[in-house]
Amino acid sequence: MKKRYFAMVMLAMLTLVVSACGTSKTSETEETNGTVKKELRVVTDAAYAPFEYMEGDKIVGFDVDFLKAAAKEAGYELKFDHVGWDPIFVEIGSNRADLAVSSISINDERKQTYDFSLPYFLSTNKILVREDSDIKDADDLKGKVVAVQNGTTGQEAMDKLLGKNNKDIKKFDNNNLAIMEMLSGGADAVVADNGVVEVYAKNNPDEKLKVIEDIGSFEAEYYGILFPKGTELKADFDKAIKKIVENGTYEKIYQEWFGQKPNIEMLKAEQDKASK
């Protein structure tokens, strides 16, 4: 019995040692229906409600639910890390993370360094102002103080309109700070993605804010999942994104967060364009 007990103990210890070996950025998790799932490290800037933000110690938002649905379809588990905006690109560029989701606009400059998934969200910059503001369009921002999140397309749009390094462009680490600056009287307007300013104005009626659309001044843009260059994960997630758009999962998530239906046909057209 002692020999048998000793052998069983040794076997258990060996199993623990083997299972603990080989852990890395991408680790294998439990086997489900005969398929071994892998846990992927996702980095984000969780200060961009309603897309990604902190709720207690948990990261939540539209992007989070969307990515979880895509990952489930592709057969992966996810571990989310809130690292901030600029560190996202460092983590992905150095292969310390598998992918990033953080309302990241797809553009040619970024595509030189990173890979993007198919587009998953149609966005455009809009202007957030107080209800009594005399600002009616982007041209009215000239001579005004505008708050933006640093490193975003909102900043790029203002650099183009008002001039790069213009003292009237106030840059902040996140849009929450930019909005607070306007509310405290330090800025006349905030320029940010439509999802951010629309939801903020809707959820804060006491602030008496309005959102201004200027299609002629702000181009449509699309968000994508960010990957290290050359990753094999892109193909898996592209396939999964198409699937959840087709089966209605995407639309359900979109309506839960924004209270309206997405423009599926326009999104599909952009995905088809990106696939060529």
Secondary structure as UniProt FT lines:
FT   HELIX           2..20
FT   TURN            21..22
FT   STRAND          27..32
FT   TURN            33..34
FT   STRAND          35..44
FT   STRAND          47..48
FT   TURN            49..51
FT   STRAND          52..55
FT   TURN            56..57
FT   STRAND          58..60
FT   HELIX           62..74
FT   STRAND          76..82
FT   HELIX           85..93
FT   TURN            94..95
FT   STRAND          99..100
FT   HELIX           108..111
FT   TURN            112..113
FT   STRAND          114..116
FT   STRAND          121..123
FT   STRAND          125..130
FT   TURN            131..132
FT   HELIX           138..141
FT   TURN            142..143
FT   STRAND          146..149
FT   TURN            150..151
FT   HELIX           153..162
FT   TURN            164..165
FT   TURN            167..168
FT   STRAND          169..172
FT   HELIX           175..183
FT   TURN            184..185
FT   STRAND          189..193
FT   HELIX           194..203
FT   HELIX           205..207
FT   STRAND          209..212
FT   TURN            215..217
FT   STRAND          221..223
FT   STRAND          226..228
FT   TURN            229..230
FT   HELIX           233..246
FT   HELIX           249..258
FT   HELIX           264..275
//
